[in-house]
Amino acid sequence: MDDMYRDYILDHYRNPRNTGDLPGATHTYHDTNPLCGDEITMALRIEDGRVADVRFEGKGCAISQASASILTEDVKGKTLEEVRVIDRQRIFENLGIPISPARVKCALLGLKALKGAAWGLSTWPGEEEPAGAAKRTGTE
Amino acid sequence: MAVVSARSTLPIDVTRIRADFPVLSRTVHGKPLVYLDNAATSQKPRQVIDATREVFEEYNANIHRGVYEFSERTTAAFEGAREKVARLLNAAATREVIFVRNATEGVNLVAYAWGREHIRSGDLIVSTVLEHHSNFVPWQQLARDVGAQIAVIDVDDEGRLRRDQYAAAMKRGPRLVAITYTSNGLGTVLPAKELVAEAKAAGATVLVDGAQAVPHQKVDVRDLGADFLVFSGHKMLAPPGSGAVWGRAELLERMRPFLFGGDMISRVTVERTEWNELPWKFEAGTSSYVDAIGLGAAVDYLETVGLDAIHEHELRLTGYLLDRMREIPGLTIYGPKTLEDRVGVVSFNIDGIHPHDVATIFDAQGVCVRAGHHCNQLLMAKLGVPATTRASFYLYNTTAECDALVGAIHAAKKVFRI
């Protein structure tokens, strides 16, 4: 378990980077993970095809919040083309910890919200194909 | 099979019971399985597994159709399971028991077959903040479709139903009262008989969600006085796909089926169809008969152990766990503080750790708990949290497993450097 909840993960969870309101945001998207109720709002200010600034607000588990925090550091200053290619594998590499199947959506919620903000995409990263694939949600 | 042991400090012989459940001897991540997610689903004893396997291996055929021996035998086992359920609930008649796949389907059956005939624009439906989504969303949607109102009764700070609000709602003459017997999120046991009596006095039809009650204590529908009761088999040792609606015969007789097709008819012509008798008019298509036969075996098992003894056992475990958890700083425990009106469920949060992280760390210790909203988002909103961690017991759980849970809480705090 110490493999998963490493110091830098807990640090991003407790002291998330790039949080709060983003003045002049050009793109904002709110998303949730219905399984656990985690929430993330991603706000971007895109200027000249580049992420001039990014902030997020969220509540949820350490994995979802740390992942979103790390993601904001990753994308700030990047061009939209560079952001577009960020996939689930990149998120797992950024986290640098083992992610079990049950926690994959926690790790990807930030990226999903980011892509929702930038391109209006509402599918889970990595589940874009086939089109219209059923979304799984939690039940009792 | 379990019997009361004179030397045991518990009313049931848990060691012998555990030997009946093959999965309980498995390991998770190299640790013994500590299964504390019984409010979500229960494990299955050998007796239930054998009963279902026996159908497939010995005599499987479709029910209510063939005149050959296997079909007659399968039909007899299926209808025998119905008799067992009727006896368990002390129903006035076996035909008052309709097999469905789960409690959710049961509520929907009542919502469609009774609700759409009887609930009109402006009518009042009374629900509670403790309801599982299965006993709220069908009524919310019905209310939306017909223009009815829905009143959601609140709970106090300990998760007990606000009786003052409930009494006030009864004065408004509700058409339907749809309430749970036991909260799956908090373990609050509602004073169901009193609530039913108040609702009946107000002229309401009453549906009780027994999903968390029928597996854990004696529920006598004639004593309870409600009009409908629903429950799921999978939470009471039976296979998923089994469950039942109990309803008063005079109500069921007047209700129009909502699933049409095979097996639910007595006569079909081009112009019209006559319905089959109760209970079959509500069981369109081939039923999950093997699961229902498994439910019959589960009822046998629970009755042999004794539902009073099971209830007592779960109360002791709940008390033991609550006492041990109160020693741990930095925990928020939800629900009634005393055992008088709670059982079987301990919902909590560890300060500074999200329930999903808690459950991941518990999993590494072999401890299975539920983390989330428990299909209880109304209650989570009331508690002001997105989710909780929930441990829930059944007849095979032990105080040693409570200790394992406590150990897992300490492990979680250590992982999070708290």
Chai-1 contact restraints between the chains, C-beta under 6 A:
chainA,res_idxA,chainB,res_idxB,connection_type,confidence,min_distance_angstrom,max_distance_angstrom,comment,restraint_id
A,M1,B,I361,contact,1.0,0.0,6.0,A-B,restraint_1
A,M1,B,A364,contact,1.0,0.0,6.0,A-B,restraint_2
A,M1,B,V415,contact,1.0,0.0,6.0,A-B,restraint_3
A,Y5,B,V415,contact,1.0,0.0,6.0,A-B,restraint_4
A,C36,B,H356,contact,1.0,0.0,6.0,A-B,restraint_5
A,C36,B,G372,contact,1.0,0.0,6.0,A-B,restraint_6
A,C36,B,A387,contact,1.0,0.0,6.0,A-B,restraint_7
A,G37,B,H373,contact,1.0,0.0,6.0,A-B,restraint_8
A,G37,B,P386,contact,1.0,0.0,6.0,A-B,restraint_9
A,G37,B,A387,contact,1.0,0.0,6.0,A-B,restraint_10
A,C61,B,H354,contact,1.0,0.0,6.0,A-B,restraint_11
A,C61,B,H356,contact,1.0,0.0,6.0,A-B,restraint_12
A,C61,B,D357,contact,1.0,0.0,6.0,A-B,restraint_13
A,A62,B,D357,contact,1.0,0.0,6.0,A-B,restraint_14
A,E140,B,C375,contact,1.0,0.0,6.0,A-B,restraint_15
